[in-house]
């Protein structure tokens, strides 16, 4: 089984890295870009257990280490 985890800044939290990428895209001629938000994508290989157990464990991982819940949101997918 594998977990796919997407971590993004909460709306309203400033994203200086995203702003820098947006400005660089504008400088390269991509004027249609209206905003860029940077996040993290993680793939985690999981051994054994049920799908529900895997989801529970990955949520624990996100809340304890992978996401800063004060400024970030996360979503996850469990895939066979």
HELIX and SHEET records of a PDB file:
HELIX    1   1 UNK A   16  UNK A   27  1                                  12    
HELIX    2   2 UNK A   51  UNK A   61  1                                  11    
HELIX    3   3 UNK A   62  UNK A   66  3                                   5    
SHEET    1   A 3 UNK A  39  UNK A  45  0                                        
SHEET    2   A 3 UNK A   2  UNK A   9 -1                                        
SHEET    3   A 3 UNK A  72  UNK A  79 -1                                        
END                                                                             
